[in-house]
Amino acid sequence: MIGPDADLVLGIDPGTAVTGFGVVERGERGRVTLVECGVIRTSARRPLAVRIRDIYEGVAELIERHRPSAISVEGVFHGKNSRTALSLGHARGAILLAAALRDLPISEYTAVEIKKAVAGTGRATKDQVGFMVQHQLRLRSAPKPADAADGVAAALCHCMAGSFVKVKA
């Protein structure tokens, strides 16, 4: 049960094939606990527009179910593969739209910022991020798959940033 002074953060690691998410609760004394984590999967066999719709609907359902006070999303990266960046942009658009239509504050963090906040280094591996999520939230095991752990890490990064409102949708 969520307390009256608790804040919920929905962290999201976007992707068109697998979008990881984590919902964490920051209680009145600053203790952070995991509420739920998982992934939204789409089929590569389906048209891109359908996959984007599925991501939007999955995020919208999470927002309706948990009523978070903020959304934390991994930001755009500048990699060598422009096709990957474009695909990530489609998924991010669906996520940002779901949050903006519900007037939720949206904060964006780079992968390096998230890794540094959670694991202490911006060059942490997926396994290291998963381990640190497990350790910080006192879980029996790291969230699986790794995309879910990355979603939780995005939410934790936001909690560690000290503010629940960076950018208002």
Rosetta blueprint (number, residue, H / E / L):
1 M L
2 I L
3 G L
4 P L
5 D L
6 A L
7 D E
8 L E
9 V E
10 L E
11 G E
12 I E
13 D E
14 P L
15 G L
16 T L
17 A L
18 V E
19 T E
20 G E
21 F E
22 G E
23 V E
24 V E
25 E E
26 R E
27 G L
28 E L
29 R L
30 G L
31 R L
32 V E
33 T E
34 L E
35 V E
36 E E
37 C E
38 G E
39 V E
40 I E
41 R E
42 T L
43 S L
44 A L
45 R L
46 R L
47 P L
48 L H
49 A H
50 V H
51 R H
52 I H
53 R H
54 D H
55 I H
56 Y H
57 E H
58 G H
59 V H
60 A H
61 E H
62 L H
63 I H
64 E H
65 R H
66 H H
67 R L
68 P L
69 S L
70 A E
71 I E
72 S E
73 V E
74 E E
75 G L
76 V L
77 F L
78 H L
79 G L
80 K L
81 N L
82 S H
83 R H
84 T H
85 A H
86 L H
87 S H
88 L H
89 G H
90 H H
91 A H
92 R H
93 G H
94 A H
95 I H
96 L H
97 L H
98 A H
99 A H
100 A H
101 L L
102 R L
103 D L
104 L L
105 P L
106 I E
107 S E
108 E E
109 Y E
110 T L
111 A H
112 V H
113 E H
114 I H
115 K H
116 K H
117 A H
118 V H
119 A H
120 G L
121 T L
122 G L
123 R L
124 A L
125 T L
126 K H
127 D H
128 Q H
129 V H
130 G H
131 F H
132 M H
133 V H
134 Q H
135 H H
136 Q H
137 L L
138 R L
139 L L
140 R L
141 S L
142 A L
143 P L
144 K L
145 P L
146 A H
147 D H
148 A H
149 A H
150 D H
151 G H
152 V H
153 A H
154 A H
155 A H
156 L H
157 C H
158 H H
159 C H
160 M H
161 A L
162 G L
163 S L
164 F L
165 V L
166 K L
167 V L
168 K L
169 A L
